[in-house]
């Protein structure tokens, strides 16, 4: 068999960026809670007197990276990146302190409160732009619903509503019948385009437990390891969970390089925070976002979504737009790119940059 993977070209953005990579002008740690002492890592880029834009990363459990500052004109914007509770350089993390500590008081309500704490700490008193992708789009929408007067505009990428069916598409697929018919298309799901990667994800779980893959993974993460074998199983599960999402995030996967998703410390935190939030329905009431769209109907909203997104299928953007239309609202711009899920795919990155360049200025 001939492997043509080396002939593929990456779909990721390379030298097409409009704005150069720059160093942060400031950074710090902000304690936002005690018992445990959750402390957020943040960085500031661009113009300290510019229009503030808060960047909300994905996951839950992901992290920000300096490249995220390149979507924005550094002469116009004051760009704030931060790692949410338990993520990235924030402390404590699952990897550094274990899930019993890192997942305590780590819910959507606390993350919303953290955004306001960061606003206060950085002297952001008026309106701000909120820029969020994937889970970051979820958090941006929840924040806007609760604090609409703080928002000048919403810039959302890879819409994630987080309904059970959305999660089953990515994590359940044909897992229940995989042992007997691994290639049978018995249910919709991301697995259809990634059979080998899907096998690696499914085979961590014994066949008799595959009827609910998220529950089975959560049980492994919740286990208190009694020995080296238990610890090895937890790490294997965390890496499988993390690498699965990282692989399917790009239209053209990086077959030989999982990047941060293959890093043990990142995977332990990322996988366990995601499983924690998913097991609790994102700590939101059913239909919370779509049922409260009236609260944000007057906020200028911009949406970018990859047509071939296998982490957050395009139907989630369709449902959000339909809910907005029911209140007589519509996104100011809606761009469907020929891309997958990642914000770092060229068409998506360029669309987001163009939207930021064209935003109405904050008075």
Secondary structure in CASP SS format (residue, H / E / C, confidence):
PFRMAT SS
TARGET T0000
AUTHOR 0000-0000-0000
METHOD secondary structure of the structure
MODEL  1
X C 1.00
X C 1.00
X C 1.00
X C 1.00
X H 1.00
X H 1.00
X H 1.00
X C 1.00
X C 1.00
X C 1.00
X C 1.00
X E 1.00
X C 1.00
X C 1.00
X C 1.00
X C 1.00
X C 1.00
X C 1.00
X C 1.00
X C 1.00
X C 1.00
X C 1.00
X C 1.00
X C 1.00
X C 1.00
X E 1.00
X E 1.00
X E 1.00
X E 1.00
X E 1.00
X E 1.00
X C 1.00
X C 1.00
X C 1.00
X C 1.00
X C 1.00
X C 1.00
X C 1.00
X E 1.00
X E 1.00
X E 1.00
X E 1.00
X E 1.00
X E 1.00
X E 1.00
X E 1.00
X C 1.00
X C 1.00
X C 1.00
X C 1.00
X E 1.00
X E 1.00
X E 1.00
X E 1.00
X E 1.00
X E 1.00
X C 1.00
X C 1.00
X C 1.00
X C 1.00
X C 1.00
X C 1.00
X C 1.00
X C 1.00
X C 1.00
X H 1.00
X H 1.00
X H 1.00
X H 1.00
X H 1.00
X H 1.00
X C 1.00
X C 1.00
X C 1.00
X C 1.00
X C 1.00
X E 1.00
X E 1.00
X E 1.00
X E 1.00
X E 1.00
X E 1.00
X C 1.00
X C 1.00
X C 1.00
X C 1.00
X C 1.00
X C 1.00
X C 1.00
X C 1.00
X E 1.00
X C 1.00
X C 1.00
X H 1.00
X H 1.00
X H 1.00
X H 1.00
X C 1.00
X H 1.00
X H 1.00
X H 1.00
X H 1.00
X C 1.00
X C 1.00
X C 1.00
X C 1.00
X C 1.00
X H 1.00
X H 1.00
X H 1.00
X H 1.00
X H 1.00
X H 1.00
X H 1.00
X H 1.00
X H 1.00
X H 1.00
X H 1.00
X H 1.00
X H 1.00
X H 1.00
X C 1.00
X C 1.00
X C 1.00
X C 1.00
X C 1.00
X C 1.00
X E 1.00
X E 1.00
X E 1.00
X E 1.00
X E 1.00
X E 1.00
X C 1.00
X H 1.00
X H 1.00
X H 1.00
X H 1.00
X H 1.00
X H 1.00
X H 1.00
X H 1.00
X H 1.00
X H 1.00
X H 1.00
X H 1.00
X C 1.00
X H 1.00
X H 1.00
X H 1.00
X E 1.00
X E 1.00
X E 1.00
X E 1.00
X E 1.00
X E 1.00
X E 1.00
X C 1.00
X C 1.00
X C 1.00
X C 1.00
X C 1.00
X C 1.00
X H 1.00
X H 1.00
X H 1.00
X H 1.00
X H 1.00
X H 1.00
X H 1.00
X H 1.00
X C 1.00
X C 1.00
X C 1.00
X H 1.00
X H 1.00
X H 1.00
X C 1.00
X C 1.00
X C 1.00
X C 1.00
X C 1.00
X C 1.00
X C 1.00
X C 1.00
X C 1.00
X C 1.00
X C 1.00
X C 1.00
X H 1.00
X H 1.00
X H 1.00
X H 1.00
X C 1.00
X H 1.00
X H 1.00
X H 1.00
X H 1.00
X H 1.00
X H 1.00
X H 1.00
X H 1.00
X C 1.00
X C 1.00
X C 1.00
X C 1.00
X H 1.00
X H 1.00
X H 1.00
X C 1.00
X C 1.00
X C 1.00
X H 1.00
X H 1.00
X H 1.00
X H 1.00
X H 1.00
X H 1.00
X H 1.00
X H 1.00
X H 1.00
X H 1.00
X C 1.00
X C 1.00
X C 1.00
X C 1.00
X C 1.00
X H 1.00
X H 1.00
X H 1.00
X H 1.00
X H 1.00
X H 1.00
X H 1.00
X H 1.00
X H 1.00
X H 1.00
X H 1.00
X H 1.00
X H 1.00
X H 1.00
X H 1.00
X H 1.00
X H 1.00
X H 1.00
X H 1.00
X H 1.00
X H 1.00
X C 1.00
X C 1.00
X C 1.00
X C 1.00
X C 1.00
X C 1.00
X C 1.00
X C 1.00
X C 1.00
X C 1.00
X H 1.00
X H 1.00
X H 1.00
X H 1.00
X C 1.00
X H 1.00
X H 1.00
X H 1.00
X H 1.00
X H 1.00
X H 1.00
X H 1.00
X H 1.00
X H 1.00
X H 1.00
X H 1.00
X H 1.00
X H 1.00
X H 1.00
X H 1.00
X H 1.00
X C 1.00
X H 1.00
X H 1.00
X H 1.00
X C 1.00
X C 1.00
X C 1.00
X C 1.00
X C 1.00
X C 1.00
X H 1.00
X H 1.00
X H 1.00
X H 1.00
X H 1.00
X H 1.00
X H 1.00
X C 1.00
X C 1.00
X C 1.00
X E 1.00
X E 1.00
X E 1.00
X E 1.00
X E 1.00
X E 1.00
X E 1.00
X C 1.00
X C 1.00
X C 1.00
X C 1.00
X C 1.00
X C 1.00
X C 1.00
X C 1.00
X H 1.00
X H 1.00
X H 1.00
X H 1.00
X H 1.00
X H 1.00
X H 1.00
X H 1.00
X H 1.00
X H 1.00
X H 1.00
X C 1.00
X C 1.00
X C 1.00
X C 1.00
X C 1.00
X C 1.00
X C 1.00
X E 1.00
X E 1.00
X E 1.00
X E 1.00
X E 1.00
X C 1.00
X C 1.00
X C 1.00
X C 1.00
X C 1.00
X C 1.00
X C 1.00
X E 1.00
X H 1.00
X H 1.00
X H 1.00
X H 1.00
X H 1.00
X H 1.00
X H 1.00
X H 1.00
X H 1.00
X H 1.00
X H 1.00
X H 1.00
X H 1.00
X C 1.00
X C 1.00
X C 1.00
X C 1.00
X C 1.00
END
